[in-house]
Amino acid sequence: MPAVQRFAAAACMAAVWGASPAGAHPARAADPAGRRPNIILILTDDQGYGDLGRHGNPLIRTPHLDRLYDQAVRFEDFQVSPTCSPTRCAIMTGRHEFRSGVTHTIYERERMSLQAFTLAEALKGAGYATGIFGKWHLGDEDAYQPGRRGFDEVFIHGAGGIGQTYPGSCGDAPGNRYFDPVILHNGTFVKTAGYCTDVFFAQAAAWIRARRPGRPFFCLITPNAPHTPLEVPESYVRLYAGLPEVLAAAATRPGDAPRADIADQLARFLGMVTSIDDNVGRLLQRLEEWGIERDTLVIFMNDNGGTIGCRVFNAGMKGAKGTPHYGGIRAMSLWRWPGTLAPGTVRALAAHVDLFPTLAALAGAKVPPEVAAKLEGRSLLPALVDPAGFADDDRVLVTHVGRWAPGTPPAKDGPCSVRWRQFLLLPAGDRPPELYDVRADPGQTRDLAAARPEVVERLSRAYDRWWEETLPCLVNEDAHRTAPAVNPFKERYWRQFAGPGPNNVPPGQTAPAEAGR
């Protein structure tokens, strides 16, 4: 369907809350627009903002990511969505995920609307080779698969995680595990060898290495780690086996398992992050060896607030994954491009929706006018070339956790928040509104609602407008009623391997993998 027709529905027109006009923040260095770098975007699953050495974590070992941090433009106030599918949808579309029907991670409400025009489509249209390696989680039915959403190369698991299955269409291949997982590679299941994180990074590196010379690429690496289950090579667990007793005690809460079990969970989670760190280090080394380091922009992000790691360190923030608080939506965002971007810190508010316009501008991609008019993100190129000089503007960003029960009306007064400048508002529903200055008070200990009623009123009105404009876009709310009886990944798997059964595993076809430490 032509893009013009796909975007004809006026009901879903996005409100661009205070988006800056082009040139509002003039660059003070060479403008990188249209430079067409290779782009590698690494998006981890459930690694929180606090799960990084450079952010002050007292336990974690992330030497390669710390080096990347030192060499990068880093966004210190970068907002994502509170769970995984929503963030991935916002990155792909440059719009709030609700605009594309994504209001959950299951029940067919994780499916990105087929009307959406994706970042991968934009980059592919600009001549980029496009590949995804790891987690997709925007629809497991054929029409929603990444190979039909702009990606040339597809190497993914199903559902939200390896081995997960839910009623309806969201599910992975049967019996899948983090070690030697079965992966869908361009429509065919292959049995891989090795730990899942190693497998995804190695396959991405092999694809990059085999690229056509002179053609830029967009490589999306999306490991399912450190999402549960906490499976990782034991060598990584041993790195954290001696967790200080005081920190294990701090992580223990009333009703918890024995403290030794909590320490083991922490060791496994932190080990999964260090496994990612090692793979990032190997990838950066290869870019240098292949002579493309200075032609390649590497972006490292996490997809939502922290989980297990929050038990011992959350950078002073309130909230975690699945909440609208600062700790549920603040993410790391590191942009490294040697020779082009000088390291620096951006303190202004930025967000996942900004990746689409930023990367499209770097690639010189022609975004259809009807698509560009609906983008809610803003280009971050001015921030990348002048981090210290990039100032706040009047943009407003809305967070809604969604996840209301299937078959119930969308819940306007569900867990939600509104960001503007330093302020985070928890709108009034069945409770009084709360307002916090999350830059000065990331733990949200001082409610400013009574002291700043004008801010409460401004952001409350903005939220009301947003909800009314967004409600017609929730296209997946009844999709669970007509969900497939058999999960699509399982159906495809059984077709390939002659029917269901506990002993049906693929033959010895493998994908490139490196042994973990």
N, C-alpha and C positions, 0 to 999 in steps of 0.2 A: 504494500500500500504506500503511495507517495507520502512523503513527510507532511506536505501541505494538508492532505486529507486527515492524516493521523492526528493533527493538532487543531482540528476545526472546532472542537467542543469548547464553547466559550465558558461553560460552567466551571471548568478547571483552570481558568486563567490564574496564574500565580501572582500574588502580591509581592513585589520586590521591596521588602521593608527597608527603605533608606539606602538602597544600593548606590554605590558611588558611581557617578558618570565617568566615562573614560577620561583619563588625564587628571582626575581630581587629586591624585597624589603623584606629582611628577617625579620621575626616576632621577637619581643623582649619579647613576652609573650607566654603562652601555645597556640599552634596552634589549632584553633577550627575546622579545617577541619575534616569532618566525624563525628562530635559530634551529628548530627541528632537531633537538637532541634525542638520543635514545632515552626512553623513560622506563625505569623500573620502580614499581610501586609495591612495597611490602606491607601487608596488612595482617597483623597477628590477631588471634582470636582469644579474647578474655585476658590479655596482658594489660594491666592497668597503667595509668600515668605514673604511679609510684613504683612500678616494677622495672626500674632502670637505675643503674648506679649513679649517673649524673644528677638524678632527681633526689638524691639523698638517701636511697635505700641502704640500710646498714648491713644487709645480708647478701644481696644479690651480686653475682659476678657476671658483668656484661662489658668486658674490656673492649670488644669490637664496636658495640653500639655506643659506648662512651667515646671512642675515637671518632665515630661517625658524628656524634653530637658536637664534638669539638670542631669538626670540619664543616658543619652545616649551618644553614639558616634555620633556627629553631623557633617555633611558635609556642609561646608560653601560655597563651590563653586560647587554646584551640578546642572547639566544641564538636562533638560527634553525637550520635543518638545513643539511647541507653541500652540497646541490645543490637545484635549482629546484623540481621537482615536489613533493618532500617538504615543503618550506617552504610551498608554496601549499596543499597538503592540510592541513597543521597549522593554518594560518590559517582555512581554511574549516570545519574540524571541531572545533577546540579540543582535539584529541587528537594524540598522536604519530602520524605518518603511517603507520607500520606497522600501526596499529590499523585503518586503512582500506585495507590492501593495497598501499600505495605503497612499493615497495622499490627503485625504479630510475626512470630517466627515459625508458626505451624498453622494448621487448619486452612491451607490454601491462601492465607493472608500474608504469606511470605513471598508471593509471586509478584514480580515487577510487571506492571501493566504492559500489555503488548503495544499500547499506544506510545510508550516511552521511546525517546531517541537517546541512545546511550553514548557515553564517552568513547567506548570502543568503536562504535559506528563512526563517530566524528573523526577519530584518529585513523581508522582504516580508510575513510574517505580522503584523508590527506596523504595517503600513500604509505602509512605505517603498517608493518607486520604486527599482528596483535595475538597475544597468547595469555592464557590463564592457567595457573598451576596451584591446585589446592581446593579451597572452599569457594563455592558459588552462592548457594543458599538464597536464590531469587527465583526458584521454581524448578522442580524436577521433571515436569512434563516436557515433552519434546519441544513444543512451541516456545517454551520459556528458557530453553537451554542456551548457554553462552555462545555456542556455534551459530545460533540464529540471532544473536544480539550484538554481533560485531567482532567476534573473536575467530581468528583463523585456526589457532591451535588451542585445543581444549584437553586438559589433563586434570580431572576433578573427581572428588568423591560426591556422594549424594547427601541430601538432607542438611541439617545443621552441623553434623559431625560424623566422623567415621564410625560406622556401625549403628548409628541412630535410625530409628524408624518410628513414625507416628501414623495415626489413622489418616487415610487419604493419600495425597500425592507426595508427601515429604518423607523420604526415606533413602537409605543407602543400600548397597549390595548386601545380601544376607551374610551374617557371620563375620563381617569385616572387623579388623583390628588395627591398632596403631602400628603394629609390626607386620611387615610384608602385606600391606593392604592391597585389595583389588581396586583398581582405578579405571575410570572410564576415559579412554584416550581416543579422541576423535570418533566417538561412536562405538568403540570396541573395548570390552573389558580386558585388562591385562593384569597379571599377577606380578606385583613388584617385589623387590627384595630389599629389606632394610627398614629402618625406622621412618615413619611417615614424613617428619620434617626434613630429614636427609633426602628422601625420595623426591619431594616437591622441589627443593632447591636444586638438586642435581639434574632433574628433568628440565627445569627452567634454564639452567646453565648450558645443558646440551643443546637446547633449542636456540639460545642466543649464539652459541658457537657456530651453529650450522646456518645462521642467517645469511641471506643474500647480501654480499658486500655492497655498501652504499645505500641500502634501504634502512631507514630508521625503524626501531621497534618499540612497541609498548608491551612490557612484560609485567603482568600482575601476578605476584606471588602471595598466596593467601593460605598459610599453614593453618591447620585446625588446632594446633597447640597455641597456648597452654590450656585450652579448654579441657574439662574433664571428659573421660576418665583420666586419671593421673598416671599415664603410662609413658615411660621414658627408659632408655638404657640405664642399667644399675650404676654404671660408671658416673653418670650425672647425679644420681641420688647420693652416692658416696661423697661427692663434693660438699654436700650440706649435712652430712650425717652428724656433725658435732654442733648443731645449732645451740647457741647459748641458752641455758636453762631459763634465764630471765625473759628472753624473747618468746620461747615456747610457752611460758606461763602467761605472758601478755596476750598471746593468741588464743588462750583457752577461755571459754565462756561458760556460764552456767548451762548444764545439760549436755555439754560436749562429751565426746569420746575421751578416753584417757589421754593424758598429755603426751605420751609417747606416740600415740596415733596422730595427734595434731602435728607434732614435729615431723613425722614421716610424710604427712600430706604436704607440709610446707617444703620439705626437702624435694619431693617429687615435682611440685609446681615450680619451684625455683630452678630445678634441674631442667625442666622443659624450656624455660626462658633462656637458660645458658646454652642449651642445644640450638635454639634459634640464633643466639649470639654467635656461636661458632660458625653456623651456616652463612650468616651475614659476612663474617670475616673472610670466609673462603670465597664468597662471591665477589667482594671488593678486590681481593687479591687477583682473581681471574680477570676482572675488568682491566686491571693494571697490566697483567701479563699479556692480554690480547691487544693492548694498545688503544682501548676505547674508553678509558677512565674519564678523560677530559671531554668526551663526546656524550657522556651519559649522566643524566639526572637520576639520582637514587633518592626515593622518598620512603621514609619509614614511619608507620603509624600503627596505633592499636584501635580496635573497633568499638570499644565501649569502656565503661568504668571497670575498675578492678574487681577481682573475686577473692580467691584464696589469699593472695598476697596482701590484701587489705588488712588481714588480721594482725599483721605486724607493722605495716607501713602504708600510708595512703596520702603522703605529702600534706598532712594536716587537714584534709578535706572531709566533709561530711558526705556520706552516701557511697554507693557502689553500683555495679551493674544492675540494671533494672529499676533504677530510681531516677527522678528528675533533678536530684541535687547535684552540686558541683562535682562531687566525686563519682557520679554516675555518667557524666557527659564530658568531662575534661579528658583530653587525650594528648599524647605526644605527637609531634609532627615535625620531622627532621628532613631537610631538603639539602642534599649534597651534590654539587656540580663543580668539581675542581677546575680552576682556571676561569670560571665565569661568575660564580656566586661566592662572595666573601663571607666567612662565618659571621654570625651576628644573631641577636635576639630580637624577635618581634613581640611586643607586649600588647598590641592591639588585638581585639577580638577577631578571630577567623574561624572557619568551620569547614566541615567535610564537603558542603555544597560548593565550596570555592575551587575544588580541584578541577571540575569540568571546565569552567571558563579559563582557568589558569593554564591547564595543559593544552586546551584547544588553541589558546593564543601562542604558546610556545611552538606548537606544531604547525601554525599557520593554517589550521583547519577552518573550512568554511562551514559554519553552523547555520542551518536554515533560519531565516529571519523569524519565522513563527516559533522556532525552538528558542532562539536567543531571547525573544521577548518574554519567555516564561521562566528563564533561569533565575533562581533566587540567590545563587552564588555571585561573588565578585572576583575579578581577576586579582591574584596576589602578586603579580609581577612587580608592582611598585614596592611591595614589602620585601620581595626577594632581592632587589637591587639596593634598597635603602632601609634596612630593618629598623634602625633607630628612629628614622624620620616618618615612619608609617603610623598615622594617627587613627584614633577611633573616629567613627562617624555615627550617624543616627540609625544604623541598621538594628533591627530587632530580630531575634532568633527564637523560635518556639520549639520546645521539647514536649512531646507527649509519649508516655510509655506505651499507650495502646493496650493490647493484650486483654481487652474485655472478653468475656465468655462468648463462645460462638452462639449465634442466634439471638443475642441481646443487642439492643440499640447501642451505637457508638456512644462512649461515655465522655461527654465534654468535660465533666468535672473529675475525671480520672486523674491519676498522678501526672502532673504537667508543671512546666516552668517556662518563664520568659526571660531572656537575656537582653539587656541594653546597656552598653558601656560597662561599667563595673557592677551593675545591679543584676540580681537574679530575683524574680518575683515568683512566688508560689501562689497562683490566683485563688480567689475565694471560690469555694464550692459549698460544702457543708461545714466549712471552717473559716475563720478570719484569714484574710490574705497575709502573707509573710513576705518581707523584703530584706535582702541581704546585700552587702557590698562584699562580693566573693573574692575580690583581689586583696582587700585588707583583712577579710575575715573568711577564709576558705572553709572553716569549720562551721560556719553559719550559726554563730553563737549569739549575735546581737541583731535582733529583729528591728529594722528601721521603718516599718510600715507606718507607725504613728508619727514619726519624725519627718517622713517624706511622702505625704499623701498625694502630692502631685505626680510623683513617679509611679505610685501604685495605680492611680487613675489612668495615666497615659498607657501603661503596659496592660492594664486590664482591658481597656478599650481595644488595644492592638490584638489581644488574644481573642476577644469576641469577634472581631472582623475576620481574623484568620480562620476561626472555626467555621463560621458561616460560609466562607469561600472554599474551604477544604472539604466540607461534608459531601458535596456531590462527587468528589473524586474517589471516594472509598468504594472502589468497584469490586472488591473481593469479599465483601461481607457475607454474601450468601453462597459463595463458591463451595463451601464445605458440604452443601446439600447435594451437589452433583459431582463430588470428588470421585476419582477412580476407585474401583473396588480393590484393585491390586496396585501396590506402589509401583510407579513406572520404572525405577531402577531395578527392582526385583523382577519385574516382568521382562525387562530387557536382558537381565542376567540369565534368567531361566530359558529364554529363547536361545541365547548363545550357548548355554551348556545343557540343553535338553531336559529342562524341567526341574522343579524344586526337589530338594533332597539334601540331607546333611553332608553328604560326601561330594557334592558337586563343587569342585574348585577348578579354576582355570588351569590349563596346562602350563608348562614351564616358561611361558613367554614373560619376559621381564623388561622393566624400564631401567634406565641408568640410575644407579644409586651409589652413594658413598657410605662407608661404614661410619657410624657415629663414634664419638670418643668413648 
